[in-house]
Amino acid sequence: MLIIRKEQMDALAQASQADFETRTMAHLRAFAPHITECHDDQSLRAVIRTGIAKANRFGFDTRGPVRLVLEIQALFGSGVDDDPQHSWVPEILGDCNPATQRVRAQRLFQTFSAYYAAIVGPANRHLLDALHRLSLLESFQIEISREYTKAEVIALAENIYPEKARAAGNRALDSLYATGVATAGRFGLAAPRQVALLVFLELAFGHRCCDDPFFPWIAATLTDPHTTDPDTRAESLEHQAMLLINRVLAADSRQDG
């Protein structure tokens, strides 16, 4: 009679996990190239393992639902489950019972698919238009006054990406602004333009983007030990964000050409 010892079962499970991670790495690089391009294989594998652990906490432990969680995190941030922009997610996750994961994952997929279509638009037009408007910040064609006003920053976010701001709603935008102010204070930033930048990043990449392993360049820039001046860090963060935006816009131009 064939007997498989526990250590052999553990080795088989580890091999299966490693295979899933490798396949998911390739999938995410094709699925979200502009998000994953900042990762080498080692760091992307670490991000995937973090995502798998969170998916498990949702009661998702089969490949399809786990990969869905990773796709959603890549598009909307690793903190999507408690992001005020997506207040309906906790209700869908429900009791996190693995026995209901297939039904819950299907509902999550359908809801996010409809949401994504609404905010991105046909041929990604809403998203690309928003990125173009945001890119104008770098050349100061969009001005932010010297006054530190919540209404001004939120109004600017609504003008830059009206579809996503409208989908989020006023309560979520208020929450994003509060998070942006708190995050700015954590990193010694205070200027209105700096707060606005953090709010825009939260709107684009999720409310926990400054600690999100999918977007390591944000935390790395804000905590760069070689740059102690907060203003210089903020300028560098804005520059990094604009580089990403311009790469996406350039890729779209090449496709159109």
Secondary structure, DSSP 4 states (H G I P E B T S, - for coil): -----HHHHHHHHHHHHHHHHHHHHHHHHHHSHHHHTT--HHHHHHHHHHHHHHHHHTT--SHHHHHHHHHHHHHH-TTGGG-GGGTTHHHHHTT--GGGHHHHHHHHHHHHHHHHHHHH-GGGHHHHHHHHHHHTTTTTSS---SS--HHHHHHHHHHHSHHHHHHH-HHHHHHHHHHHHHHHHHTT--SHHHHHHHHHHHHHH-TTGGG-TT-HHHHHHHT-TT---HHHHHHHHHHHHHHHHHHHHHHHHHHH-
